[in-house]
């Protein structure tokens, strides 16, 4: 698996021979949106900072399949994009493997204030690997269900910035709930209100014997 970080909560993940893009919101001028290759586009919820570049990516990748909750997928289906509807607890098989839509404790609306369904995260696996993209969740007991219903996680992606999501202290507990000892952090430092002390974050995870990766924008982590 290769995890390329494009900033905020946006990742391109090479998995099962496919390019999986998550929560597209590009703020760094070094990232050329027009060059992003996406076989699948995953959207965890409808907030602008997770969906803004979705249409640009879909237009440049006409065969890309958008996967999200019922409301978000329906919103893009009306614009004639290819979609697959999921909802909480449901899973489906694709050519890269299996995707399960799991709960997230957050809110969700489109930029105009209209309803974008309940927020969620994705657990994705095949015969070789399994990872969890949590979306903008708070720490929740529901994370404990993941080891009970999915294969063992190799990697979990958690928000760390606090204020709108859990902070890094709660994210370290979430990793314990998920029984995952490798975490990639996101949703921090994009705005002043979600800035973090990276050294403190690393120490919190280290104290629990969990490896925390804090990639630079544009960096790829091969796991």
PyMOL commands that set and color helices and strands:
alter all, ss='L'
color gray80, all
select helices_A, chain A and resi 33-35+48-51+54-60+70-77+141-149+168-178+192-194+198-207
alter helices_A, ss='H'
color red, helices_A
select strands_A, chain A and resi 2-7+10-15+18-22+40-42+65-69+83-86+91-94+97-103+120-125+130-133+155-159+182-186+211-213+220-222
alter strands_A, ss='S'
color yellow, strands_A
deselect
rebuild
show_as cartoon
